[in-house]
Amino acid sequence: MLNTKIMATVAATTLFAGAATAQEFELTLSTYLPPAYAYSWEPLETFVQTIEEESEGRIKVNVFHSAQLFDGYQELSAVSRGDVDIVNMTGTYPSGTVPALSIFTLPFMFNDIQHLERALDAWPDGSWRRRGIGNHA
């Protein structure tokens, strides 16, 4: 799920780079997860808030949670078709379509949170910490 968030951040950053200053965008984000799952909801809220703040309000993200639009198995197809702009999913659902994503479902990939953080510290500029990625751990 963490890598999905990273990919979504990269996608949003790409929009920032290509957007003309005066243009405004509305994006649709779909997640099958409910807000009650704080471990994923809080970083998602931070992500949306960061997009809106960094774009100075030019990019608005409409969030649909709890499978209001698509369930976990449908989200990859939905974003591929352009039905939504951003999805938040685990590697489990799309791994049937993109087998390489199943690596994120391997047990014991990280020994503990500190091991995960050391891996993330390899991020070129350490920005994952500033952007709220990992703050839920």
N, C-alpha and C positions, 0 to 999 in steps of 0.2 A: 504494500500500500504506500509505503514511503516513496518508492521509486515512481509510482504513479503521480504522486504529488510533485515530485521533482520534474517529471515530464510536463505536467500541467503548468508549472511555473515557467519552464522554458517556452512553452507555447504562448503563454500570456506575455512574456518578455518579448517574443517575436512580434506580437501585435504592437507593443509599445514602440519598438524600433521602426516599424513601417507605417505607423499612424501619422497622418498629418495633424498638426497642432489643433486645428479648429474642428476636426471631425470628432464625432461622438459614436461610441459603439455600445451595443447591448449584447451581452453574451448569456447563454443559457447553460447552467451547470446542473447536471443530474447526478444524484447518488441514490443508491438503494438503501443506504444507511440512515437511521433516524438520528435526530439530535441527542437522544438519550445515550448514544455511544460517544461519550465525551472524548475518548482517546482519538477518535477520528473527526468528530464534529468541531472541536475547538481549533485544531490546525486548519480545518477547512474554512472556518469563519475568519481566521487570521489571514489566510490566503486571499479570500474575497476582499477583506478590508484593505489589505496591502495593494491589491490591484486598483481598487477605487481611489485610494490615497495617492499612490504613485502616479496615476494617470490624471490626478487633479480633477477627478469626477468625470473625465471624458469616457471612461469605461465603466459601465454598470453591469454587475453580474446578478442575474436572476437565478436564485438557488431553489431547486426542487428536490426535496429529500424524501426519505421513506418510500422509495419506488413510486413516487407520484407520476413520473413519466415513464420510466423503464425499470425493469428489475435487473439484478446483477448480471444475468446471462444476456440481456438485450443491450446493455450500455455500449459495449464496444461497437456493435453494429450501428447503433444510433449515432455515435460520434462519426463513424465512417461514412454514413449516409448524409451527414450534415444536419440531422434532426436536432442535435444539441452540439454545443461548442466544447464543453469540458465535462469529463466524467471523473468520478472518484471511485476506484474499484480496487479490489485485491487482485493479486496475480492468479487466483484460482479460477475465476470466471473466464477471462480471455485466454487462458493457457490452452484451451481446446482449439482456438483459432490461431494463436501465436505460441507454438510450443516452447519457444525460448523463455517465455515469461514464467514457465513453471519453476524456474530456478529459485524464484522468490518464495516458493512454497516448501522448499527443502527444509527438513527439520535440522535443527542445530547448526544453521548457517552462521549464527553469531552465538558466542558463549553466554553473553550477558549484555546489558545495556551499554556498559563501558566499551565492550568490543565493537558494538554497532557504532558508537560515537567515534571511536578511533578510525573506523572505516570511513565515516562521513567527514572526519577531519582531513581526509585526503582531497576533499572538494577544493578546487584551486584557490578560492579566496575566502573560504570559511563562511560564506554567506548563508549556508543552511541554518546556522544558529541565529543570525540576525533576522531571518525570514520566518522564524517560528517553527521550522521543521525540527522535530525532535523534542520540542518543549513539553510535550505531553508524556514523555517517558518518565 
